[in-house]
Amino acid sequence: MKVIPYTTRTGLQIGCRYDRPAPVYPISHDMQRLQNSLLGTPRVAPLRTWVGRALDIALYLLTVLIVALSLVTLGIVLLR
């Protein structure tokens, strides 16, 4: 077996920058699941139903109403 680095008769060293591979550690099932969850592609949420969209619209309108009433109340207080 040849020793690394191998020096040819012309003086060329072969494998002088070779590093032995790192030891392989056994991977447990939990480690594999964690790695898959962190590195895997995210799951796409299913399409929302009409109920979810109606709820979004209702919450948006309620927010707009609350902001409008707050501005009106603030205007009344400032005018006094």
Secondary structure, DSSP 4 states (H G I P E B T S, - for coil): -PPSSEE-TTS-EESTT--PPPPPPPPPHHHHHHHHHHHSPPPPPPPPPHHHHHHHHHHHHHHHHHHHHHHHHHHHHHH-
